[in-house]
Amino acid sequence: MRWTQRQHGRFLRGQTEGFTLIEILIVLTIISVLVSLAVPSYRRSILQAREAVLKENLYVLRSTIEQFTLDKQRPPGALDELVSEGYLRHLPADITGSTSTWQPVYGDLMISPEQTSGGMIDVHSGSNLVSTQGTPYSSW
């Protein structure tokens, strides 16, 4: 038995302070409903952030390919050449998380009049997944 003290100094038997089981279950139910509403929004924002990083990485790679081609009067033979020649510190990761899944596009497009040969003109993601916009990442 517990003894509790009231305001006037009298001790009463059997009255304990605390939460009942029903009160705790109601609070847990409210918390679980709030979490179930927040998790999909969180996952969607993470995916949108990863897509924004992919767009930025594609922009950097395409700009670097163009700069390399204008400087050297020839396109790079591979993406690793951009790193070995000092145009990039490291190859950025694809949305897959790997640097080896990038898909280079080769062609005969000449960027400058001094360029004598064709080669790598673009790069795409190697992922076969579909974006939140409904387009495949590999088409970006």
N, C-alpha and C positions, 0 to 999 in steps of 0.2 A: 504494500500500500504506500501511496505517496501522500506526503503532507505538503500543502501549499499554504502560503501566508497571504491573507487578504490585506486590504488597505488599512484596516483598523487594528491590525496586530493579532487577529484571531486566526487560528489554524483550522483549516477545513480538510476533511478526509475525502479522497476519491476524485477530486477535481484536478486533472492534469492539463497543462497547456501543451499545445502542439497541433499538428494537422491530422485530420482523419484520412483514412484510406481513400475515400471518395474524393476528397479535395486534391490529394496527390494524383489520382487517376485523371481528374479533369485537367489539371495543369499539364500532365504528360501528354494528354490528347491534344491540347492546344498547341504545345510545342511541336508535336509530330506533324500536325496540319501545317504549321508555318514552315517547317523544314521541307515538307513535300512540295510546297509552293516555291520555295527558294532554290532548290537543287536544279530543276530544269533551266531556270534563268541563269544560274551560275555556269552550267555546262555550255549553254548557248553563248555566253559572253567569252568563255575560254576559247571556243571554236572560232568566234569572230576575231579574237586577238591573234590566233594562229594564222588565220587567213590574211590579216593585215601584215603580219610578218612575212608571209609568202609573197605578197605583192611587193613589199619593200625589197626583199631579196631578189626577186625577178628584175625589178628596176635597177638595182645595183649591178647585177650580172650583165644585163643588156647594155647599160651605160659603159661598163668596163670593157665589154667586147668591142663596142664602138670606139672607145678611146684607144684601146690596144691597136685596132685596125688602122686608125688614123696616124698613130705614132709610128708603127712598124711597117706601114704600107702593105700589110697582109693580115688576114684574120688569124686568131689563135688556132692552133691545131687541136687543142683540148682545153677544158676548163682549168686543169692543173697548171697549164702554162701561164695563166693569169696570176697564179700564186708565185710560181717560180721566177717570173719576170718582175715581181714586186708591185703589181697592180692591185692585188688584194693581199691582206695579211693571212687570211684563211678562206677557204671556200665555205660560203654560208650553207646551212642545212636546209634541205627541202622540207616540205610540210610533213613528210614521212619521218623526219628526224635524222635522216642520213644525208651525207654529202655525195654519195655515189649513185643516187637515183635521178639526178638531173639528166634531161634528155636534150642534148645539143641538136640544133637544126643546121644543116649544111646547105650551102647554095652558092650561086655565082653572082650574087648581088654585090656590085661595086659601090663602096661608100665614097671613095675619093677618086679623082682622075689618075692619081699616081699609083693606085692599087693595081697590081698585075694579076692576082689570082683570087679565086673565090675560096670559101671555106666556111667556118662557123659564122652564122649570121644571127642566130637567135638561140634561146634556151627555154625549155618548158619543164614543168614539174613532172616527175616520173610517177606520181600518185595516180591510181585509177579510181579514186574516190570522187564524189560529187560535192560541190561547195554548197553553202547555204543559199546561194543565188540560183542553184539548179544547173550550173554548168560544171563540167569536169575540170579538176585542177589542171589537168594536162593541156587544156585548151587556153589557159591564161597566158 
